[in-house]
Amino acid sequence: RGEKMKLLKESLIEIKKSKFIGLCYEITSPEEAKIIIENLKKEHKKARHIPYAYKVNNTAKKTDDKEPIYNILERKNLNNHLIAVIRYFGGVKLGAGGLLRAYSEAANEATKDL
């Protein structure tokens, strides 16, 4: 089940003790994206938040309009890709702007050179 999941790249960014793990997968269907997200939620139970976005076969889905992850898929023209950012809260609030920048940076790093 998990062997088909193709993790292309991973990034790790630490800001004020919070960790942001950016992951970029190559996917072939929305179902595959759902399985990956479910697995990430099981694997990272202590994570505060796992926003994601994907585009596959003219189908797109994103968790939240405020998060810049989907824009990165669009800008880099990544079809058949899923980007997820796993956030572990480090105890220091980053504020809305700081949080957006952190998600954006983690997603950008995870799609670098693709």
Disulfide bonds with the S-S distance in Angstrom:
none
